[in-house]
């Protein structure tokens, strides 16, 4: 985990890959819990037997499940000591570029694209996040994520 003391230290990293998260396994239990939380019970996600005969040969994670893991990826990769609070401010772009078969391990690479000061001495950060699947050359999700941090 990379640790920054101040928001200014983070801002000095614009244009750089700042961090790489830990690997996280996508289990069938996680997929089922996501289906329960969202009401998306499509068989390609929650019916392993039927999914074996489907287009991917196994159940796959919901694209939005992969996207919802961004906070975990950020939390495992870096911390700003002077920050008392960080909030998700939204997304500019998202693409699900490859399926995530259940049992896959994912991690994210975060590149800081831009920072700008905001109210209360905070900073808005725009991140390029590339989610990788272990053993694959193609990313599974590419997103531009916005976060706000407050000292």
N, C-alpha and C positions, 0 to 999 in steps of 0.2 A: 504494500500500500504506500502510495506517495502522500506525504504530508506537507502541506503549505502552511505557513504561519499567518499570512495575510491574503486578502483578496488581490492586492497589488502584485503579489508573487504569482498568482494564477494568471492575471492579466498579461504578465510578461511572457506567457507561453503561447500567445496567439500565433496560429499557423503551425503549431507543433502537435504531434501525438503526445498527449499528457499522461495517459494511463492505459493499462490493459487490466481488465477485471479478472477475478478468479473464474474457474470453470464451474458451471452449474449444470447438473443433470436434469433433463426433462423426463420425468417419470409419468407413467400412466395415471398414477394418483394425482399428480399436479394437473394433468390435462383434465381429468374428471372433475376436480375441484373447480377449475376454471369454467368448465361447462355448467356446473351447478350455479356458480356465481353469475354467469352471463345469460343462461338459458340457451346457449348454443350447443345442442346435443347432436350435431350432425355425426352420422355413423363413421365418417372418415377419422374422427377424433376419439370417439368413445366406445366403438364396437371393434375390439381387436380382431375377432374372427372374421367379420365381414370386411374389415380393412385389409386383411391379408390378400383378399381377392381384388382389392381396389387398385387404383392407378399407381400407388406408391409401395404396394406390397406389405404395408404395415400401417398402424395408426400414426397420424402426424399431429403435432401440436397446432392449435389455432394460431394464426398469424398474430392476432391481438394478444395472445398469451406471451408470445415472444416479445412483443412490444412492451407489454406490462412488466417485463423483467428488467427494463432499463434502470429503475431506481436501485435494484439489487446490484446491478453491474456497477453503477456509479458508487454506491456505498462501499463496495469491496475494493475499489481501485484508488480512491483518493479522498482526502479530508482537508478542510481548511479550518485551522484552529480558531481563528477569530470569528468564525461564522456561528451565530446562535441559531440560525434558521435558514433552511433552503426550501424553495417551493418549485414545483413543476409549473412552468409557465405555458407549456404547449409544444407543438410540433409544427415545423414548416413543411417538411417533406418526409414521407415514409414509403418504402417499397419492401415487399416480402419477396425476395429474389430466389429463394429455394425452400423446399419443404424441410421440416424438422421432424424426422421420425422419432417416435417415443424411444427413449433410451439414449438419445443424443446428449452430448455435452456441449454447452454453449459458453462463449465468453464474448466480451465486447472490447473494441478498441475505440478510445475517445480522443478526438482531435479538436482542440479549441479553435473555432473559426473566428469568433468575434466577442468582444466584451463592450459593455457600455454602462456608465453609472446610472443608477436609479435612485429614487427617493430613500430617505433614511440612511444614506451612506452605503447603500447596497450596490450590487452589481448584477446585471443581466449577462448571462453567458450563452452563446450559441455554440452547440457542439455537433460535430459530425460523429455519429455512432455507427460503427460497423460491427454487426453481430456475426460471429464465426461459429461454424459447427466443426468440432474436432474431426479431423480426417477428410475434410472437404476443402477444395480450392475456392469454392464459390461462397460468398457470404449468404446468410439466410435472411438478414434484414439490414437495411441501410436507412438511417433516419437522421434528421436534423432536429435536435432537441434543444429547447429553451429552458433555462433554469434561472431562478433569481435567488441570490444569497444575500443575507443581511448580517452585518456585524453585531 
